[in-house]
């Protein structure tokens, strides 16, 4: 039973986009590894940009600078 955890910043991914991620990742595991889609689990965690850091700064700070 594959388990995939996708972490994205909480910046407005739509339910449709999330559904496409779940479908696409599931299909990728079917195509590449021959996994059963009925037992494939995909979880999407949305993380506040204050709680996600890169290069020593939060994403909130980086976004405010236009990065």
PDB file of N, CA, C, O and CB in Angstrom:
ATOM      1  N   UNK A   1       0.842  -1.174   0.000  1.00  0.00           N
ATOM      2  CA  UNK A   1       0.000   0.000   0.000  1.00  0.00           C
ATOM      3  C   UNK A   1       0.888   1.239   0.000  1.00  0.00           C
ATOM      4  O   UNK A   1       1.443   1.593   1.040  1.00  0.00           O
ATOM      5  CB  UNK A   1      -0.959  -0.003   1.216  1.00  0.00           C
ATOM      6  N   UNK A   2       1.034   1.901  -1.136  1.00  0.00           N
ATOM      7  CA  UNK A   2       1.826   3.128  -1.174  1.00  0.00           C
ATOM      8  C   UNK A   2       1.134   4.256  -0.408  1.00  0.00           C
ATOM      9  O   UNK A   2      -0.091   4.381  -0.410  1.00  0.00           O
ATOM     10  CB  UNK A   2       2.078   3.553  -2.626  1.00  0.00           C
ATOM     11  N   UNK A   3       1.953   5.060   0.236  1.00  0.00           N
ATOM     12  CA  UNK A   3       1.474   6.243   0.947  1.00  0.00           C
ATOM     13  C   UNK A   3       2.330   7.400   0.482  1.00  0.00           C
ATOM     14  O   UNK A   3       3.550   7.376   0.649  1.00  0.00           O
ATOM     15  CB  UNK A   3       1.540   6.064   2.515  1.00  0.00           C
ATOM     16  N   UNK A   4       1.707   8.417  -0.101  1.00  0.00           N
ATOM     17  CA  UNK A   4       2.418   9.595  -0.587  1.00  0.00           C
ATOM     18  C   UNK A   4       1.906  10.805   0.172  1.00  0.00           C
ATOM     19  O   UNK A   4       0.698  11.019   0.273  1.00  0.00           O
ATOM     20  CB  UNK A   4       2.234   9.779  -2.127  1.00  0.00           C
ATOM     21  N   UNK A   5       2.830  11.596   0.707  1.00  0.00           N
ATOM     22  CA  UNK A   5       2.464  12.810   1.428  1.00  0.00           C
ATOM     23  C   UNK A   5       3.005  14.004   0.657  1.00  0.00           C
ATOM     24  O   UNK A   5       4.217  14.166   0.511  1.00  0.00           O
ATOM     25  CB  UNK A   5       3.010  12.790   2.891  1.00  0.00           C
ATOM     26  N   UNK A   6       2.095  14.838   0.167  1.00  0.00           N
ATOM     27  CA  UNK A   6       2.458  16.048  -0.563  1.00  0.00           C
ATOM     28  C   UNK A   6       2.285  17.233   0.378  1.00  0.00           C
ATOM     29  O   UNK A   6       1.221  17.408   0.971  1.00  0.00           O
ATOM     30  CB  UNK A   6       1.590  16.219  -1.859  1.00  0.00           C
ATOM     31  N   UNK A   7       3.310  18.033   0.512  1.00  0.00           N
ATOM     32  CA  UNK A   7       3.236  19.228   1.342  1.00  0.00           C
ATOM     33  C   UNK A   7       3.355  20.448   0.437  1.00  0.00           C
ATOM     34  O   UNK A   7       4.300  20.585  -0.339  1.00  0.00           O
ATOM     35  CB  UNK A   7       4.350  19.229   2.438  1.00  0.00           C
ATOM     36  N   UNK A   8       2.362  21.333   0.563  1.00  0.00           N
ATOM     37  CA  UNK A   8       2.360  22.565  -0.217  1.00  0.00           C
ATOM     38  C   UNK A   8       2.070  23.723   0.732  1.00  0.00           C
ATOM     39  O   UNK A   8       1.487  23.537   1.800  1.00  0.00           O
ATOM     40  CB  UNK A   8       1.308  22.504  -1.380  1.00  0.00           C
ATOM     41  N   UNK A   9       2.483  24.913   0.327  1.00  0.00           N
ATOM     42  CA  UNK A   9       2.138  26.075   1.138  1.00  0.00           C
ATOM     43  C   UNK A   9       0.652  26.369   0.969  1.00  0.00           C
ATOM     44  O   UNK A   9       0.062  26.122  -0.083  1.00  0.00           O
ATOM     45  CB  UNK A   9       2.999  27.313   0.743  1.00  0.00           C
ATOM     46  N   UNK A  10       0.072  26.899   2.031  1.00  0.00           N
ATOM     47  CA  UNK A  10      -1.361  27.211   2.041  1.00  0.00           C
ATOM     48  C   UNK A  10      -1.556  28.552   1.346  1.00  0.00           C
ATOM     49  O   UNK A  10      -1.584  29.605   1.983  1.00  0.00           O
ATOM     50  CB  UNK A  10      -1.936  27.244   3.508  1.00  0.00           C
ATOM     51  N   UNK A  11      -1.689  28.488   0.030  1.00  0.00           N
ATOM     52  CA  UNK A  11      -1.811  29.712  -0.757  1.00  0.00           C
ATOM     53  C   UNK A  11      -2.903  29.589  -1.808  1.00  0.00           C
ATOM     54  O   UNK A  11      -2.802  30.172  -2.888  1.00  0.00           O
ATOM     55  CB  UNK A  11      -0.483  30.047  -1.424  1.00  0.00           C
ATOM     56  N   UNK A  12      -3.935  28.840  -1.495  1.00  0.00           N
ATOM     57  CA  UNK A  12      -5.102  28.851  -2.350  1.00  0.00           C
ATOM     58  C   UNK A  12      -5.196  27.782  -3.415  1.00  0.00           C
ATOM     59  O   UNK A  12      -5.868  27.992  -4.425  1.00  0.00           O
ATOM     60  CB  UNK A  12      -5.175  30.112  -2.986  1.00  0.00           C
ATOM     61  N   UNK A  13      -4.544  26.635  -3.227  1.00  0.00           N
ATOM     62  CA  UNK A  13      -4.767  25.539  -4.170  1.00  0.00           C
ATOM     63  C   UNK A  13      -6.250  25.178  -4.123  1.00  0.00           C
ATOM     64  O   UNK A  13      -6.827  25.006  -3.049  1.00  0.00           O
ATOM     65  CB  UNK A  13      -3.864  24.291  -3.830  1.00  0.00           C
ATOM     66  N   UNK A  14      -6.844  25.068  -5.280  1.00  0.00           N
ATOM     67  CA  UNK A  14      -8.279  24.791  -5.343  1.00  0.00           C
ATOM     68  C   UNK A  14      -8.553  23.305  -5.111  1.00  0.00           C
ATOM     69  O   UNK A  14      -7.659  22.473  -5.268  1.00  0.00           O
ATOM     70  CB  UNK A  14      -8.855  25.233  -6.701  1.00  0.00           C
ATOM     71  N   UNK A  15      -9.783  22.977  -4.740  1.00  0.00           N
ATOM     72  CA  UNK A  15     -10.135  21.558  -4.623  1.00  0.00           C
ATOM     73  C   UNK A  15      -9.893  20.798  -5.931  1.00  0.00           C
ATOM     74  O   UNK A  15      -9.501  19.631  -5.908  1.00  0.00           O
ATOM     75  CB  UNK A  15     -11.601  21.415  -4.205  1.00  0.00           C
ATOM     76  N   UNK A  16     -10.123  21.449  -7.055  1.00  0.00           N
ATOM     77  CA  UNK A  16      -9.892  20.800  -8.348  1.00  0.00           C
ATOM     78  C   UNK A  16      -8.402  20.509  -8.564  1.00  0.00           C
ATOM     79  O   UNK A  16      -8.042  19.443  -9.064  1.00  0.00           O
ATOM     80  CB  UNK A  16     -10.429  21.684  -9.491  1.00  0.00           C
ATOM     81  N   UNK A  17      -7.547  21.447  -8.189  1.00  0.00           N
ATOM     82  CA  UNK A  17      -6.101  21.229  -8.320  1.00  0.00           C
ATOM     83  C   UNK A  17      -5.647  20.090  -7.415  1.00  0.00           C
ATOM     84  O   UNK A  17      -4.830  19.261  -7.814  1.00  0.00           O
ATOM     85  CB  UNK A  17      -5.323  22.518  -7.983  1.00  0.00           C
ATOM     86  N   UNK A  18      -6.173  20.054  -6.209  1.00  0.00           N
ATOM     87  CA  UNK A  18      -5.802  18.978  -5.282  1.00  0.00           C
ATOM     88  C   UNK A  18      -6.282  17.635  -5.814  1.00  0.00           C
ATOM     89  O   UNK A  18      -5.570  16.636  -5.711  1.00  0.00           O
ATOM     90  CB  UNK A  18      -6.391  19.237  -3.876  1.00  0.00           C
ATOM     91  N   UNK A  19      -7.481  17.604  -6.380  1.00  0.00           N
ATOM     92  CA  UNK A  19      -7.994  16.357  -6.956  1.00  0.00           C
ATOM     93  C   UNK A  19      -7.096  15.887  -8.097  1.00  0.00           C
ATOM     94  O   UNK A  19      -6.839  14.692  -8.235  1.00  0.00           O
ATOM     95  CB  UNK A  19      -9.442  16.545  -7.459  1.00  0.00           C
ATOM     96  N   UNK A  20      -6.621  16.824  -8.912  1.00  0.00           N
ATOM     97  CA  UNK A  20      -5.712  16.467 -10.008  1.00  0.00           C
ATOM     98  C   UNK A  20      -4.390  15.932  -9.482  1.00  0.00           C
ATOM     99  O   UNK A  20      -3.835  14.995 -10.056  1.00  0.00           O
ATOM    100  CB  UNK A  20      -5.458  17.675 -10.907  1.00  0.00           C
ATOM    101  N   UNK A  21      -3.872  16.514  -8.393  1.00  0.00           N
ATOM    102  CA  UNK A  21      -2.652  15.986  -7.785  1.00  0.00           C
ATOM    103  C   UNK A  21      -2.856  14.551  -7.312  1.00  0.00           C
ATOM    104  O   UNK A  21      -2.029  13.676  -7.572  1.00  0.00           O
ATOM    105  CB  UNK A  21      -2.211  16.871  -6.613  1.00  0.00           C
ATOM    106  N   UNK A  22      -3.960  14.323  -6.620  1.00  0.00           N
ATOM    107  CA  UNK A  22      -4.243  12.981  -6.101  1.00  0.00           C
ATOM    108  C   UNK A  22      -4.372  11.984  -7.244  1.00  0.00           C
ATOM    109  O   UNK A  22      -3.798  10.897  -7.189  1.00  0.00           O
ATOM    110  CB  UNK A  22      -5.531  12.986  -5.252  1.00  0.00           C
ATOM    111  N   UNK A  23      -5.116  12.347  -8.271  1.00  0.00           N
ATOM    112  CA  UNK A  23      -5.289  11.455  -9.420  1.00  0.00           C
ATOM    113  C   UNK A  23      -3.966  11.209 -10.142  1.00  0.00           C
ATOM    114  O   UNK A  23      -3.643  10.079 -10.505  1.00  0.00           O
ATOM    115  CB  UNK A  23      -6.313  12.040 -10.394  1.00  0.00           C
ATOM    116  N   UNK A  24      -3.208  12.287 -10.343  1.00  0.00           N
ATOM    117  CA  UNK A  24      -1.948  12.167 -11.072  1.00  0.00           C
ATOM    118  C   UNK A  24      -0.907  11.332 -10.348  1.00  0.00           C
ATOM    119  O   UNK A  24      -0.235  10.505 -10.964  1.00  0.00           O
ATOM    120  CB  UNK A  24      -1.389  13.524 -11.337  1.00  0.00           C
ATOM    121  N   UNK A  25      -0.770  11.541  -9.057  1.00  0.00           N
ATOM    122  CA  UNK A  25       0.205  10.767  -8.274  1.00  0.00           C
ATOM    123  C   UNK A  25      -0.207   9.298  -8.229  1.00  0.00           C
ATOM    124  O   UNK A  25       0.630   8.404  -8.350  1.00  0.00           O
ATOM    125  CB  UNK A  25       0.332  11.336  -6.834  1.00  0.00           C
ATOM    126  N   UNK A  26      -1.489   9.064  -8.056  1.00  0.00           N
ATOM    127  CA  UNK A  26      -1.979   7.685  -8.047  1.00  0.00           C
ATOM    128  C   UNK A  26      -1.669   7.009  -9.377  1.00  0.00           C
ATOM    129  O   UNK A  26      -1.169   5.884  -9.401  1.00  0.00           O
ATOM    130  CB  UNK A  26      -3.497   7.645  -7.766  1.00  0.00           C
ATOM    131  N   UNK A  27      -1.961   7.688 -10.481  1.00  0.00           N
ATOM    132  CA  UNK A  27      -1.705   7.113 -11.798  1.00  0.00           C
ATOM    133  C   UNK A  27      -0.219   6.894 -12.041  1.00  0.00           C
ATOM    134  O   UNK A  27       0.165   5.908 -12.670  1.00  0.00           O
ATOM    135  CB  UNK A  27      -2.277   8.008 -12.880  1.00  0.00           C
ATOM    136  N   UNK A  28       0.619   7.797 -11.554  1.00  0.00           N
ATOM    137  CA  UNK A  28       2.069   7.638 -11.690  1.00  0.00           C
ATOM    138  C   UNK A  28       2.544   6.355 -11.007  1.00  0.00           C
ATOM    139  O   UNK A  28       3.367   5.622 -11.555  1.00  0.00           O
ATOM    140  CB  UNK A  28       2.800   8.855 -11.096  1.00  0.00           C
ATOM    141  N   UNK A  29       2.023   6.090  -9.814  1.00  0.00           N
ATOM    142  CA  UNK A  29       2.415   4.869  -9.100  1.00  0.00           C
ATOM    143  C   UNK A  29       1.912   3.623  -9.821  1.00  0.00           C
ATOM    144  O   UNK A  29       2.576   2.587  -9.811  1.00  0.00           O
ATOM    145  CB  UNK A  29       1.878   4.893  -7.662  1.00  0.00           C
ATOM    146  N   UNK A  30       0.759   3.719 -10.437  1.00  0.00           N
ATOM    147  CA  UNK A  30       0.247   2.606 -11.245  1.00  0.00           C
ATOM    148  C   UNK A  30       1.164   2.385 -12.443  1.00  0.00           C
ATOM    149  O   UNK A  30       1.586   1.258 -12.703  1.00  0.00           O
ATOM    150  CB  UNK A  30      -1.211   2.883 -11.718  1.00  0.00           C
ATOM    151  N   UNK A  31       1.471   3.451 -13.167  1.00  0.00           N
ATOM    152  CA  UNK A  31       2.260   3.348 -14.397  1.00  0.00           C
ATOM    153  C   UNK A  31       3.705   2.919 -14.160  1.00  0.00           C
ATOM    154  O   UNK A  31       4.233   2.086 -14.897  1.00  0.00           O
ATOM    155  CB  UNK A  31       2.248   4.666 -15.114  1.00  0.00           C
ATOM    156  N   UNK A  32       4.342   3.479 -13.144  1.00  0.00           N
ATOM    157  CA  UNK A  32       5.774   3.245 -12.934  1.00  0.00           C
ATOM    158  C   UNK A  32       6.037   1.988 -12.106  1.00  0.00           C
ATOM    159  O   UNK A  32       6.939   1.211 -12.418  1.00  0.00           O
ATOM    160  CB  UNK A  32       6.404   4.450 -12.250  1.00  0.00           C
ATOM    161  N   UNK A  33       5.244   1.794 -11.049  1.00  0.00           N
ATOM    162  CA  UNK A  33       5.513   0.690 -10.127  1.00  0.00           C
ATOM    163  C   UNK A  33       4.471  -0.428 -10.165  1.00  0.00           C
ATOM    164  O   UNK A  33       4.610  -1.436  -9.472  1.00  0.00           O
ATOM    165  CB  UNK A  33       5.603   1.222  -8.736  1.00  0.00           C
ATOM    166  N   UNK A  34       3.434  -0.248 -10.974  1.00  0.00           N
ATOM    167  CA  UNK A  34       2.399  -1.272 -11.050  1.00  0.00           C
ATOM    168  C   UNK A  34       1.563  -1.400  -9.793  1.00  0.00           C
ATOM    169  O   UNK A  34       1.023  -2.470  -9.514  1.00  0.00           O
ATOM    170  CB  UNK A  34       3.019  -2.580 -11.352  1.00  0.00           C
ATOM    171  N   UNK A  35       1.448  -0.317  -9.025  1.00  0.00           N
ATOM    172  CA  UNK A  35       0.703  -0.355  -7.766  1.00  0.00           C
ATOM    173  C   UNK A  35      -0.800  -0.338  -8.019  1.00  0.00           C
ATOM    174  O   UNK A  35      -1.275   0.169  -9.036  1.00  0.00           O
ATOM    175  CB  UNK A  35       1.099   0.825  -6.874  1.00  0.00           C
ATOM    176  N   UNK A  36      -1.528  -0.902  -7.072  1.00  0.00           N
ATOM    177  CA  UNK A  36      -2.974  -0.947  -7.138  1.00  0.00           C
ATOM    178  C   UNK A  36      -3.538   0.409  -6.714  1.00  0.00           C
ATOM    179  O   UNK A  36      -3.295   0.842  -5.588  1.00  0.00           O
ATOM    180  CB  UNK A  36      -3.531  -2.084  -6.246  1.00  0.00           C
ATOM    181  N   UNK A  37      -4.281   1.086  -7.582  1.00  0.00           N
ATOM    182  CA  UNK A  37      -4.806   2.401  -7.205  1.00  0.00           C
ATOM    183  C   UNK A  37      -5.788   2.333  -6.038  1.00  0.00           C
ATOM    184  O   UNK A  37      -5.976   3.321  -5.329  1.00  0.00           O
ATOM    185  CB  UNK A  37      -5.484   3.043  -8.396  1.00  0.00           C
ATOM    186  N   UNK A  38      -6.407   1.187  -5.837  1.00  0.00           N
ATOM    187  CA  UNK A  38      -7.382   1.062  -4.749  1.00  0.00           C
ATOM    188  C   UNK A  38      -6.721   1.045  -3.375  1.00  0.00           C
ATOM    189  O   UNK A  38      -7.382   1.273  -2.362  1.00  0.00           O
ATOM    190  CB  UNK A  38      -8.204  -0.199  -4.932  1.00  0.00           C
ATOM    191  N   UNK A  39      -5.425   0.776  -3.341  1.00  0.00           N
ATOM    192  CA  UNK A  39      -4.729   0.760  -2.052  1.00  0.00           C
ATOM    193  C   UNK A  39      -3.673   1.859  -1.953  1.00  0.00           C
ATOM    194  O   UNK A  39      -2.844   1.852  -1.042  1.00  0.00           O
ATOM    195  CB  UNK A  39      -4.077  -0.596  -1.829  1.00  0.00           C
ATOM    196  N   UNK A  40      -3.707   2.790  -2.882  1.00  0.00           N
ATOM    197  CA  UNK A  40      -2.755   3.901  -2.882  1.00  0.00           C
ATOM    198  C   UNK A  40      -3.361   5.087  -2.138  1.00  0.00           C
ATOM    199  O   UNK A  40      -4.467   5.533  -2.443  1.00  0.00           O
ATOM    200  CB  UNK A  40      -2.367   4.304  -4.334  1.00  0.00           C
ATOM    201  N   UNK A  41      -2.618   5.583  -1.163  1.00  0.00           N
ATOM    202  CA  UNK A  41      -3.071   6.690  -0.327  1.00  0.00           C
ATOM    203  C   UNK A  41      -2.252   7.932  -0.669  1.00  0.00           C
ATOM    204  O   UNK A  41      -1.023   7.877  -0.705  1.00  0.00           O
ATOM    205  CB  UNK A  41      -2.946   6.338   1.189  1.00  0.00           C
ATOM    206  N   UNK A  42      -2.931   9.049  -0.919  1.00  0.00           N
ATOM    207  CA  UNK A  42      -2.265  10.322  -1.172  1.00  0.00           C
ATOM    208  C   UNK A  42      -2.849  11.338  -0.197  1.00  0.00           C
ATOM    209  O   UNK A  42      -4.064  11.527  -0.135  1.00  0.00           O
ATOM    210  CB  UNK A  42      -2.443  10.789  -2.670  1.00  0.00           C
ATOM    211  N   UNK A  43      -1.968  11.990   0.565  1.00  0.00           N
ATOM    212  CA  UNK A  43      -2.380  13.002   1.533  1.00  0.00           C
ATOM    213  C   UNK A  43      -1.734  14.321   1.136  1.00  0.00           C
ATOM    214  O   UNK A  43      -0.541  14.375   0.839  1.00  0.00           O
ATOM    215  CB  UNK A  43      -1.986  12.596   2.994  1.00  0.00           C
ATOM    216  N   UNK A  44      -2.525  15.374   1.134  1.00  0.00           N
ATOM    217  CA  UNK A  44      -1.998  16.710   0.860  1.00  0.00           C
ATOM    218  C   UNK A  44      -2.076  17.520   2.151  1.00  0.00           C
ATOM    219  O   UNK A  44      -3.159  17.730   2.698  1.00  0.00           O
ATOM    220  CB  UNK A  44      -2.791  17.415  -0.304  1.00  0.00           C
ATOM    221  N   UNK A  45      -0.931  17.967   2.624  1.00  0.00           N
ATOM    222  CA  UNK A  45      -0.860  18.848   3.790  1.00  0.00           C
ATOM    223  C   UNK A  45      -0.587  20.260   3.300  1.00  0.00           C
ATOM    224  O   UNK A  45       0.341  20.494   2.526  1.00  0.00           O
ATOM    225  CB  UNK A  45       0.243  18.378   4.801  1.00  0.00           C
ATOM    226  N   UNK A  46      -1.407  21.196   3.762  1.00  0.00           N
ATOM    227  CA  UNK A  46      -1.182  22.596   3.438  1.00  0.00           C
ATOM    228  C   UNK A  46      -0.575  23.276   4.660  1.00  0.00           C
ATOM    229  O   UNK A  46      -1.135  23.234   5.755  1.00  0.00           O
ATOM    230  CB  UNK A  46      -2.507  23.298   2.999  1.00  0.00           C
ATOM    231  N   UNK A  47       0.571  23.898   4.453  1.00  0.00           N
ATOM    232  CA  UNK A  47       1.341  24.495   5.535  1.00  0.00           C
ATOM    233  C   UNK A  47       1.295  26.011   5.410  1.00  0.00           C
ATOM    234  O   UNK A  47       1.543  26.555   4.334  1.00  0.00           O
ATOM    235  CB  UNK A  47       2.803  23.988   5.522  1.00  0.00           C
ATOM    236  N   UNK A  48       0.978  26.693   6.503  1.00  0.00           N
ATOM    237  CA  UNK A  48       1.016  28.155   6.487  1.00  0.00           C
ATOM    238  C   UNK A  48       2.412  28.628   6.102  1.00  0.00           C
ATOM    239  O   UNK A  48       3.410  28.026   6.497  1.00  0.00           O
ATOM    240  CB  UNK A  48       0.606  28.735   7.865  1.00  0.00           C
ATOM    241  N   UNK A  49       2.476  29.700   5.336  1.00  0.00           N
ATOM    242  CA  UNK A  49       3.782  30.189   4.879  1.00  0.00           C
ATOM    243  C   UNK A  49       4.668  30.666   6.028  1.00  0.00           C
ATOM    244  O   UNK A  49       5.889  30.723   5.878  1.00  0.00           O
ATOM    245  CB  UNK A  49       3.590  31.321   3.887  1.00  0.00           C
ATOM    246  N   UNK A  50       4.075  31.009   7.174  1.00  0.00           N
ATOM    247  CA  UNK A  50       4.884  31.345   8.359  1.00  0.00           C
ATOM    248  C   UNK A  50       5.608  30.118   8.899  1.00  0.00           C
ATOM    249  O   UNK A  50       6.623  30.248   9.584  1.00  0.00           O
ATOM    250  CB  UNK A  50       4.000  31.953   9.460  1.00  0.00           C
ATOM    251  N   UNK A  51       5.096  28.934   8.597  1.00  0.00           N
ATOM    252  CA  UNK A  51       5.650  27.690   9.120  1.00  0.00           C
ATOM    253  C   UNK A  51       6.502  26.944   8.103  1.00  0.00           C
ATOM    254  O   UNK A  51       6.850  25.783   8.316  1.00  0.00           O
ATOM    255  CB  UNK A  51       4.538  26.798   9.589  1.00  0.00           C
ATOM    256  N   UNK A  52       6.837  27.596   7.010  1.00  0.00           N
ATOM    257  CA  UNK A  52       7.643  26.966   5.962  1.00  0.00           C
ATOM    258  C   UNK A  52       8.817  27.892   5.704  1.00  0.00           C
ATOM    259  O   UNK A  52       8.628  29.059   5.358  1.00  0.00           O
ATOM    260  CB  UNK A  52       6.805  26.704   4.641  1.00  0.00           C
ATOM    261  N   UNK A  53      10.016  27.384   5.868  1.00  0.00           N
ATOM    262  CA  UNK A  53      11.195  28.220   5.694  1.00  0.00           C
ATOM    263  C   UNK A  53      12.098  27.717   4.597  1.00  0.00           C
ATOM    264  O   UNK A  53      12.122  26.531   4.271  1.00  0.00           O
ATOM    265  CB  UNK A  53      11.961  28.305   6.974  1.00  0.00           C
ATOM    266  N   UNK A  54      12.846  28.655   4.033  1.00  0.00           N
ATOM    267  CA  UNK A  54      13.819  28.336   3.003  1.00  0.00           C
ATOM    268  C   UNK A  54      14.927  29.380   3.075  1.00  0.00           C
ATOM    269  O   UNK A  54      14.653  30.575   3.182  1.00  0.00           O
ATOM    270  CB  UNK A  54      13.159  28.295   1.580  1.00  0.00           C
ATOM    271  N   UNK A  55      16.146  28.941   3.019  1.00  0.00           N
ATOM    272  CA  UNK A  55      17.300  29.839   3.045  1.00  0.00           C
ATOM    273  C   UNK A  55      17.280  30.748   4.274  1.00  0.00           C
ATOM    274  O   UNK A  55      17.686  31.908   4.204  1.00  0.00           O
ATOM    275  CB  UNK A  55      17.337  30.686   1.774  1.00  0.00           C
ATOM    276  N   UNK A  56      16.810  30.217   5.386  1.00  0.00           N
ATOM    277  CA  UNK A  56      16.848  30.942   6.647  1.00  0.00           C
ATOM    278  C   UNK A  56      15.712  31.921   6.868  1.00  0.00           C
ATOM    279  O   UNK A  56      15.728  32.679   7.837  1.00  0.00           O
ATOM    280  CB  UNK A  56      18.110  31.665   6.743  1.00  0.00           C
ATOM    281  N   UNK A  57      14.719  31.915   5.977  1.00  0.00           N
ATOM    282  CA  UNK A  57      13.606  32.844   6.113  1.00  0.00           C
ATOM    283  C   UNK A  57      12.289  32.109   5.875  1.00  0.00           C
ATOM    284  O   UNK A  57      12.241  31.087   5.191  1.00  0.00           O
ATOM    285  CB  UNK A  57      13.757  34.026   5.130  1.00  0.00           C
ATOM    286  N   UNK A  58      11.226  32.657   6.457  1.00  0.00           N
ATOM    287  CA  UNK A  58       9.915  32.073   6.185  1.00  0.00           C
ATOM    288  C   UNK A  58       9.487  32.425   4.766  1.00  0.00           C
ATOM    289  O   UNK A  58       9.942  33.414   4.191  1.00  0.00           O
ATOM    290  CB  UNK A  58       8.862  32.568   7.214  1.00  0.00           C
ATOM    291  N   UNK A  59       8.620  31.610   4.222  1.00  0.00           N
ATOM    292  CA  UNK A  59       8.082  31.887   2.895  1.00  0.00           C
ATOM    293  C   UNK A  59       7.276  33.184   2.911  1.00  0.00           C
ATOM    294  O   UNK A  59       7.229  33.895   1.907  1.00  0.00           O
ATOM    295  CB  UNK A  59       7.206  30.714   2.409  1.00  0.00           C
ATOM    296  N   UNK A  60       6.643  33.497   4.038  1.00  0.00           N
ATOM    297  CA  UNK A  60       5.900  34.755   4.154  1.00  0.00           C
ATOM    298  C   UNK A  60       6.812  35.936   3.861  1.00  0.00           C
ATOM    299  O   UNK A  60       6.445  36.832   3.100  1.00  0.00           O
ATOM    300  CB  UNK A  60       5.280  34.896   5.558  1.00  0.00           C
ATOM    301  N   UNK A  61       8.001  35.942   4.461  1.00  0.00           N
ATOM    302  CA  UNK A  61       8.960  37.034   4.265  1.00  0.00           C
ATOM    303  C   UNK A  61       9.426  37.062   2.809  1.00  0.00           C
ATOM    304  O   UNK A  61       9.514  38.127   2.199  1.00  0.00           O
ATOM    305  CB  UNK A  61      10.177  36.879   5.222  1.00  0.00           C
ATOM    306  N   UNK A  62       9.720  35.893   2.263  1.00  0.00           N
ATOM    307  CA  UNK A  62      10.196  35.825   0.876  1.00  0.00           C
ATOM    308  C   UNK A  62       9.123  36.297  -0.097  1.00  0.00           C
ATOM    309  O   UNK A  62       9.428  36.999  -1.061  1.00  0.00           O
ATOM    310  CB  UNK A  62      10.627  34.394   0.526  1.00  0.00           C
ATOM    311  N   UNK A  63       7.876  35.921   0.144  1.00  0.00           N
ATOM    312  CA  UNK A  63       6.776  36.343  -0.737  1.00  0.00           C
ATOM    313  C   UNK A  63       6.584  37.865  -0.658  1.00  0.00           C
ATOM    314  O   UNK A  63       6.292  38.508  -1.666  1.00  0.00           O
ATOM    315  CB  UNK A  63       5.455  35.610  -0.352  1.00  0.00           C
ATOM    316  N   UNK A  64       6.746  38.437   0.539  1.00  0.00           N
ATOM    317  CA  UNK A  64       6.595  39.880   0.702  1.00  0.00           C
ATOM    318  C   UNK A  64       7.630  40.639  -0.124  1.00  0.00           C
ATOM    319  O   UNK A  64       7.376  41.755  -0.578  1.00  0.00           O
ATOM    320  CB  UNK A  64       6.718  40.264   2.178  1.00  0.00           C
ATOM    321  N   UNK A  65       8.801  40.023  -0.316  1.00  0.00           N
ATOM    322  CA  UNK A  65       9.853  40.628  -1.142  1.00  0.00           C
ATOM    323  C   UNK A  65       9.664  40.327  -2.625  1.00  0.00           C
ATOM    324  O   UNK A  65      10.411  40.829  -3.465  1.00  0.00           O
ATOM    325  CB  UNK A  65      11.220  40.134  -0.691  1.00  0.00           C
ATOM    326  N   UNK A  66       8.675  39.516  -2.942  1.00  0.00           N
ATOM    327  CA  UNK A  66       8.409  39.191  -4.333  1.00  0.00           C
ATOM    328  C   UNK A  66       9.158  37.983  -4.841  1.00  0.00           C
ATOM    329  O   UNK A  66       9.258  37.779  -6.051  1.00  0.00           O
ATOM    330  CB  UNK A  66       8.736  40.345  -5.177  1.00  0.00           C
ATOM    331  N   UNK A  67       9.685  37.182  -3.942  1.00  0.00           N
ATOM    332  CA  UNK A  67      10.427  35.969  -4.346  1.00  0.00           C
ATOM    333  C   UNK A  67       9.514  34.783  -4.413  1.00  0.00           C
ATOM    334  O   UNK A  67       9.956  33.680  -4.735  1.00  0.00           O
ATOM    335  CB  UNK A  67      11.575  35.677  -3.382  1.00  0.00           C
TER     336      UNK A  67
END
